[in-house]
């Protein structure tokens, strides 16, 4: 892992640190991609991590007086999902962010990180490309603006220099006559990488299409436009015949590969299918209610990051876990999960996959539910952390824990801590959630003993003001 960790207090500090450390340094915000890439050897020679998550004002989504929407480098997928501005004016981007990972991943993963990782399967690239987004890059040499259409040079390759920081993502706010839609296909309903995805942005005036933008993800080494289909749609009405012909042209634009997620033949076929669905959805009127207007975030009150009150010296992680003060002199090179387990001795938080897939390591970091296996240990400096051990008060269990026991939701117990953490944060946000909201909240938690029905029942029961002793006995009997 890394040897040196810098918690930057400003973009200037981060830029200067990048220049000093050279190619051995990388910027980290969410870290959901970077930590895995370092561990897997995809990013080799990285010895210094420069963390910008404590820099204030970088997680805003705003529209300026010129009608340009800006997103800072700390804007997470959940920030986008929670944004009324994005819902109103760039719905395809909101759809893409809603499809990313799980609530815990969306609480950490940033849009900037998704762009910089440069995988053609990353969900947010195709809608931003269709929206004509640009990025601002800053280094000690100055700043430059690069259209996203010119940003990528190949799989996981960009024009971004190693000493540059992405500080802004921006695009013209679509007009009221413009409508967008995003669809992906994946191997499961949640926590899945795109097999193929498509973003469509159309202007509709008097029933005719103008300025069509159709971008495809996981269909080529980089995100591509279906240029022939775009040209064909210009000035036409979206009749069944036009949609069918355009879908064929979209499929012809793709150059998919075969990999573990799907064959090239399957991708070829599905591109045409989701192209038809996207165009039909826009023709019939985009149904924005398919994504809840008040979605489950598991962010508590931690929507915006706050700067640490404790300057980073580099030789001590000063943090609070379950209300108790800790000062760690070791563990800087570890993940937060291993800091909690190895250095703090709190072993209730489990390691299941170490890839952010199973949710067993879920903890609260400054109020947000996160996968601790994907958080650098030093991010705990100046932060407040809650683990499974912090839910109960002495021998008195949290109501959710009581309900798990009463309803038989505890199976082997290995994944249970993560489920409990997600459930507690859910009830903090939504005291009386629906079953669908409960399912949304636990999409980032995998049960290896197939106990989901009991888990859902237990969470639903815990949301009641009080469950009776008689109910407990009935369930246990």
Secondary structure, 3 states (H helix, E strand, C coil): CCCEEEECCCHHHHHHHHHHHHHHEEEECCCCCHHHHHHHCCCCCCCEEEECCCCCCCCCEEECCCCEEEECCCCEHHHHHCCHHHHHHCHHHHHHHHCCCCHHHHCCCEHHHHHHHCCCCCHHHHHHHHCCCEEEEEECCEEEEEEHHHCEEECCEECCCCCCEEEEEEEECCCCCEEEEEEEECCCCCCCCCCEEEEEEEEEECCEEEEEEEEEECCCCCCEECHHHHHHHCCCCCCHHHHHHHHHHHHHHCCCCCECCECHHHHHHHHHHHHHHHHHHHHHCCCHHHCCCCCCCCCCCCCCCCCCCCCCCCCCEEEEECCEEEEECCCCCCEHHHHHHHHCCCCCCCCCCCCCCCCCCEEEECCEEEEHHHCEHHHHCCCEEECHHHCCECCECCHHHHHHHHCCCCCCCCCHHHHHHHHHHHHHHCCCCCHHHHHHHCCCCCCCCCCHHHHHHHHHHHCCCCCCHHHHHHHHC
